[in-house]
Amino acid sequence: MKYYIITGTGKGIGNALAEELLKEKDTSVIGISRHQTIVHPQYQHQNLDLSDTQNLIARLPEIFPDLKDAEELALVNNAGVLGEIGYVGEKQPEDFGYIFSVNITVPAILMNAFLEQYSALNVPKVVLNISSGAGKYPMDGWAGYCASKAALDLFSQTVQLEQDLRKTGVKVFSLAPGIVDTQMQSQIRSADEAQFSLLDKFQDYKSSGSLASPETVGKKLKKLLQNVPDDLKVVCRIDEIA
């Protein structure tokens, strides 16, 4: 059996990826989100608010059960939040904790638990973190989001270095999925232009049909997980998947 543990399966990319993977007979998905939107005999749901890290830690044994029949294992840290769009010095202070908790603390906790729990299983293992192009350059109004995604990229690179030194064979990727038609894009388009100078550009993405669908992205991510390329860098983009 191939097992995929995916955060954010309630909607968007996480939902589309889980649905794609569940089309395969020998596949089981453990999904983590606040709402269950998938009903399938091979789908197990963990109802969790990922901003509550203490509850997440308490639930780790349920998220990562014994999987002695596993032939392949993958963790997909897909869930992410943009937080409040606004300039530093004009934001609510608790928003920073929320953004960093969901975007970097939770993936770090889950990666640590995944690698610890399944270290003795000699099967292919992949960790796929969904990052963002915003982690590569500054975007006004998005300071917390940009910084958290940059942190996710470097965390992923460091974990891959550690796994290489241990010679475990684990593959780690931090992938920017491009501009996708998700709820986050709706949030961006409703921003105050005084807090986000690129508002018109992001509104044009929608009106011009430039946004990729979650289903298209889900299919590409499935391809990556099922046929891991040897030459793909840790920090990568979806258009680098052949």
N, C-alpha and C positions, 0 to 999 in steps of 0.2 A: 504494500500500500504506500502511496505517496501522500505525505501530509504537508499541508500548507497552513500556517498560522498567520492570519491577516488582520490588521487593525483597520477600523473605519469601513466595515463591510455594510453599513446601513445605507450608504448612498455613494454616488460618484465613482471614482476609479476603483476603490476597494470593493464595492458591490459588483462592478462590471468584471473585475478580475476573478473574484470568487465564482461568479456565474460561469465564466469561461472555463475555469479549471474543473468545475463540477460536471462538465460535459464528458469528462474522461471517466471510464468505469473504475479504474484503480486509484481514485483520488478521494481524499477526505480533506475538508476545510474546517478549521476552527476559526470562527469569526469573532471579532471583538468590536462592539459598538454599543451605543445607548439604545438602539432600536434594531429589532430583528426584522429584516425585510426579505430574507431568503428562507424558503422551506424546501428542504431536500434531504433524503435519507442519509446522505454522506456529509451533511453540514451540521456542525455543533456550534451553538451560539453561546458566547460569554457576554452577558449584559453588564457593561461597565462604562462609567464616565471616566475617561482617561485623564482628566484633570485632577482626579482624586488619587494621587500616587500612593497614599497609605493603603487604601482599599485595593489598589492594583497589586501591591506587594503581598498583601494577605491572600490574594487570589491566584498567585503564581502557580501553585500546585495544580489548580484546575486548568489553567491556560496551557501548561506544559505537562500533560500526563505521561505515564509510561507508554511508550509506543514501540514495543518490542518487535512488532511486525513491519516496522518502517523500512522501506527500500530507498526512499529519498525524503529529505526534510527541508523545509524552507520557512523562514520568518520574513514577513513583509510588513515593515513599519510604514504604513500608508497614511494613517490619520495625521492631520496637521491643521493648524489654525492660523489665520492671518492676524487675529486680534483686532483691537480697535485701531482704525486708520487715523493717524494723527501725529503731529510733530512732537518730538521729545521736548518736555517742558510744558506741554499742553494736554497730557494724557492722565488717565487714572492710574495710580501707582500699581494697583493689583493686576493690571493688564499684563505687565511684564512677566510676573510670576506665572500667569496663565499660559502665555505664549511659550515661554521656555520649558514649562512643565510638559506640555503636550508635544512640543516639537523636538526636544532633545533629551529631557530627563526620562520620559517614558520609553523612547526607543533604546536609550542606554540600559535601563532596567531590564527591558525585554531581551535585548541582545545578551546581556550577562546571564540571564536565567536560561535562555535557549542554549547557549554554548555550554553552560554548566550541566544542565539536565541531560543533554544528549551527547556529551563528550565521549562516552563509552561505545556509542553506536557507530560502527564503521560503515557508514553509508554517506553518499553525497549530501552535503549541506550547503545551503545558500542563505545569505541574509541580504534582502533587498530593501533599502531605505529610500523612500520617495522624498527627494530633495526639491530644489527649485533653482532656476536661473537667477532668482533674486538673492541667492546665497553667494553669487559671484561679483555683484556690483551693488552699490547703494540705490535705494528707491525712497524718495521722500515720503514720509508718512508710514513707512514700513520698517522702521529701524529694528524692532524686536524680531519680526519675521525674517528679515535679511540676515541678522546676526545668528538666529537660531538655526537657519538652514546652512550657513557657513560652518557653524559648529558641528552640525550633523555630517557634513562632508569630511571634516578633519577627523572627527571621531571614527567614522567608517574607515578612513585610510589607516588610522592607528590600529584599529582592531584587525584589519587585514595584515598589517605588518606583524602583529603578534601571532596571528594564526600561521603566517608563513614561517616565522621563527620556530614555532611549535611543530611545523610540518603536519598540520591537521588536514589539509586539503579543503578547508572551508573557504568559500568564495563570498566576498562582501562587496556590495555595490551601493553607491549613493547616486541615484538617477534623477535627473530633471526631466519631467514628463512633457514639457512644453506647455502651451497655453490651452487649457482644457475647459470645456463647457460644464463647470461645476457650480455648486452653491457659492464657493469662494469668489468666482468671477462675478456673480450677481451682487455680492457684497461690495466688490471693488467698484462696479458701475454705479452704485448708489452713494459713493463717497462724496464728501464735501470737497470741491475743487480747491478750496483754500488749504486743505490738509493733504492734497495729493495732486501734484502738478500734471500728472500723466492721465488724468481722468478721461479726456477726450480720446486718447489713443486706445484705452481699454474699452471704451464704448464702441469705438470703430471696429475692434476685433469681432464683437458680436454682430453688429449690423452688416459687416462685410462677409460674414460666414467663415471667418478665419480660425475659429475655435475648433479644436479636435474634440470628438465625442469621447466620453468615458469608455464606450464599448470598443472604439478603435484602439485606445491606449491599453485597455485590458487585454486585448488580443496580442499586442506587442509584448507586454510584460509576461504573459503566459509563455510566449515563444522564448523569451530570455530565460525564464525559470526552468523550462523543460530542455533547453539546449544551450547551456551556459558556454559562451564563447571564451576561448583561452586568452584572446588578445584584448578584451574589453577592459578599460581602466576602471579603477574603483569609483572615481568620480566621473560620471558619464552623462550622456544625453540620450533621449529616446531615439533620436534620428541616427544614432550610431549602432542601433540594433539592425542587423542585416535583414 
